[in-house]
Amino acid sequence: MPWLVHGFSTRPGGTTTCYERRSLNLGFTKEDDTDHVEANRKWLLHTLGAGTRKVSWPLITNRQIHSDIIHILRTPPVESLTGDGLITNVAGIAIAVLTADCLPVVLVDRRNRVVGAFHAGWRGTVKRIVEKGVGAMRHEFGSRVQDIYGAIGPGIQKCCYAVGEELRTQFESQFVYAGKLFHEVQESDPVHEKYPLLFLNARAPGHGDLCARLHLDLSEANRRQLVAAGVPEKQITVSGECTACNTRKFFSHRAEQGRTGRMMAVVGIKP
C-alpha cells in the first residue's frame, strides 16, 4: 500500500550499549539513557519513511497497562495516553506499541486509510483487545472487515511460553476454541531423567508427567480473534518468530529475566 508506513523493529543496531551489545532499544527503560532512546526512535522513523533525518513525524505511544483500552486519535493528542491500543486516520503521525515478548498487532483499513496498533499480552488477549480494535475501526470510521488487513509481529511463541492452569481457565471462560490454544510440551529435566524413581506417582499414564508443561499459543489466539471479528484469513499475516528463542535478534523480557530493552511496532499514513 503506497500510502502506508509500517514496520516491526528488531534488536541489532542503534545507539544503546547497556544490553550487552549495541542495540536498538526503543523503550525508556531504567537501564538506558534517554538520549539514546530518542536517537533510536528518530533513526527508526527515518528508516521507515516517517519524516526526514532532521524532522520526524510525531510518534504517539501509550503508557501500556495490559488492558483493552483503545484510544481513537482524530487529532494528535496533547496529553500522554494510558492504554494498549491506538487507532487513527490522521496522516503524518506514527502510532506505535512497545513489546519484549507480548505481541504487537497492526491493523490497516485499505479502503478508508485507517490504521491501528495494539499491544497484546495474555491479559490483553483474554480481554479481546484486537477483536475490539476491529470493532472500533468499524464503529468509528466505517471500516468494512473485508478491507482490513492484519499483521501479528514477533513475540513469544508456544515453544517458549509456559503458563499455569489458571490461564487455561481464564481463556476457556472466554473462547470456545481455547482448547486449541494450549499444548503440553515435554521439557527436559536432568534430575528427572537421572533419578526417575523419585518421581513415580499413582496417576494413570498420561496424567501425571511432571516434565510436561502447559504452553500457550498467543499468536494463534490473536489470529483467531481477527478471524472471529470477520477479517479474511488470507489478509492476516503472522510473523511466528519467537522473541524468547532468539535474543540476538529480539528483546525478550522472559528470557532475559526482565533486564532488557523494547522493540516497537509502528504504523502511519503518508500525507
N, C-alpha and C positions, 0 to 999 in steps of 0.2 A: 504494500500500500504506500504509494509515493508520498502521501501526506503525513505518514506516521513515523514517529521517533520512538524506539523501544529497545530494551536490552536487559540482560541479566549479567551483573558483574561477576568476576571471579577473584581469586586471591592474589596472584602474582602481579608484580609491578608496583607503581605508586611510590609514595614518599615515606610510608610508615616503616619503622625498623624495630618496634618493640615486640613483635611476634616472630622471633627467631630469624626471619629473613625479610627482605624488602617486600612490602605487601600493600595492596590497595584497600586499606581499611576505610570504610565509608560511614562508620558509626562513631559517635562521640563517647568512646569507652574511657574508663578511668585510667587505662594504661597509656593511651595515645595522646599526642599533642594536638590541640585544637587546630593549629595552623596546618598540620599535616593532613588532617581530615578535610579541611576546607580545600586544600590544594588538590587532594584526591578527587573530591566531588567536582571541582571545576574541570579537571582533566577528563573525568568520565563524561560529563555533559558535552564538552567539546568533541570528544571522540564519537559520541552518538549523533552529533549534529544539532545539539540543543544550544545554539549560540556560537560565539566565536571564541578565540583564545582570550580575548580581553573582556567580553561581556557574555555571561551565561544567562540562560533563561532562569527565572525564579524556580527554585526547587522546593516543592511542598511535600512535607512528610508529617506523620503523626507521632505523638508520644504513644507508642504501642503498648496495649494492656491486655492482649489476648482476649479480645471482645468480639462482638458482632456489630460494633458501632461503625457506620459508614457516613462519611461527610460528602455532600453534594456541593461542588465548587462551581458557582456561576461567575464568580469574580475571584481573583487571588485573595486569600484570607489575610487579614491584618493582625490576627492573633494566632498563637500556637494552638494546635489541634490535638485532641486526645481521641484515639480510636484505632481501628485496624483496617479501614478501607477508605479509598478516595475515588470519586468519580467526577469527571469534568468534560465539558465540551468547549472549554476556553483554549484558544490557540496560544502558543508561545509561553506556556508554563509546563514544567515537568513535575509529574506526581510520582511518588516512589514509596516503597516499603523496604524495610531493612530485615535481613534474615541471617541466621547462622545455624540452621537445621530446619526451622519451620519453613513452610512452603511459600514462595512468592507466586501469586497468580495474577496474570494480566488479562483483562477483557477489552475487546475492541468492537464497537459497532461500526461496521464498514460503511453502511449507508448514511447514517446520521452523524458520523465523525464524533463519537463519544468514546472515552477511554476510562478504564478503571484499574486500580492496583489494590491488591488485597494481601494481608498477612494472615496465613492460615497455619497455625499450630494445631495441636489436637483440640484445644479449648475452642478456638475459633471455628474449627471444622465441625465439632459436635453442635455448635450454635448455628451452623449453616451459613457462614459468612459469604461464601462465593455464590451460593444459591440466592441469598438475599441481595447480593450485588447485581445479579441478573434481574431480579425483581425491581430493584431501584432504577436500573437503566430503563426498563420498560415503563415504569410509572413516571419517572421524572423527564425522560427525553423521548418517549415514544418508540424506543428500540424494539425491533422485532427479533425474536430468538433466531430466526433463520439468517439474520445479518450479523450475529455475534460470533466472534472468534475468541478462543481462549488458549492461553499458554500457561502451563504449570511448570515453573522453573526448578532448578536443583534444590534438593532438600534431603533430609534423612529418609532413607528408603527402608522397606520392610526387612532387608538383610541386617540392618543395624538397630532398628527401632524396637527394642524390647520394652514392653509395658506390663502393667499389672492387670489382674482380672477386673479391677474396678473400672478401668477404661472400657473393657468389653461391655460391661453392664450399662455404662452410660451410652455407648454407641447403639446397643441393642434397644435402648429405650427410645431412640430417635429414628433409626433406619431399618427398614425391613431387610436390607441386604447386608447388615452388619456382619453376619457370619462369614461373608466372603472377604471381609477386610482384615480378618485376624488369622494368623498362621502360627502353628507350633514349629519352632526351629530348634533343631538339635545342636546344642552348644557343647564344645569340648570342655571337659573338666579333668585335668591331670590327676587330681586326688581321687575322683570318682572312678577313673579308668584303672588306677593302680590298686585301689582297695575297694572293689565292687561290693564285697560282703558287708561293708559298713553302711551301705545304702539300701539294703534289702527292706522291702515293706510288704504288707499283706494285701495291697491293692491288686485288682485284676490287671492283666497285661494291657499296656496302652493307657493306663490311668494313674500311673504313679512314677513316671520317669522324671527324676529330679534334674536331668540335664536338658529337658525340653522347656524352652521359654516362649512366652506368647509375644508375637511381633505384630505391629500394626502397619498396614499399607496406607500411609497418609495420602500418597499421590492418587491411588485408586479411589480413596474416599472422596477427594475433591473432584476427580474426573466424573464420578458417578453423580455428584451433586449438580454439575453442569449439565449432564445428560438429563437428569430428572427435571431440571429447570427448562429443558427444551432445546438446549444448544446442540446442533447436529454433531454426532461423534466425529465425523470427518473434519470438523472445524476446531477440534481440540487437540493441541499438541502437548505431550508430556515429556519433559526432559528425561526423567528416570535416573539422572546422575545423583549419586549418593554423597552428600557432604561429609558424612562421618567416615566413609571408606577412603576418601581422597583429600587429606588435609593439606596436601601440597597445592591442590587446585582450589580448594574451598575452605572457608572458615567453618568450624563445627563446635558448637557450644558443648555438646555431649562428649565428643571425642577428646576435646581439649580441656575438660573439666571447668568450663566457664571462662577461662582466660583466653579470649580470642577476639578477633575483630568482627566486622559485619559486612555483608555483601548487600547489594542494592538492586532492586528491580525497578526500572524507570520506564515510563511511557508518557508521550506527549503528542500534541498536534501541531504541525508546522503552520505558521501564519500564512 
